[in-house]
């Protein structure tokens, strides 16, 4: 019997290593955007892009060759959130920057988002990755209010420090 169990253990499928991310929320993204050298615009509204351009994921492959970042043309229509608490209508083309970490890629979908658009010389970039980034799909009212609080200088403690 022991011999059978030993053979089963040897030939059992090896489990893939799971990705472990620290807690991350909108206050973390706000603080990261605030600390960055680049300027960021907090926005809430609709993101539209071709989902066929998203990277494929295969958790059985632990190392993916090539560039882990996929750039996807997208359009944002909604509002820019401001320090004064008055939203400003905002519509722009965006480069959706999807970064995979090994075989793990963010599950991004078109639709309502809360995000932080990084300003570049002539465009905006919306970065997301498997552990966070600057894109929050289907945001709750509480998440939007948290960003408003951060903008107003009220409570804005990152999840990792709570």
Beta strands, then each sheet from edge to edge (+ up, - down):
strand 1: 40-49
strand 2: 69-80
strand 3: 88-99
strand 4: 111-119
strand 5: 124-129
strand 6: 132-133
strand 7: 135-137
sheet 1: 6+ 5- 3- 2+ 1- 4+ 7-
end
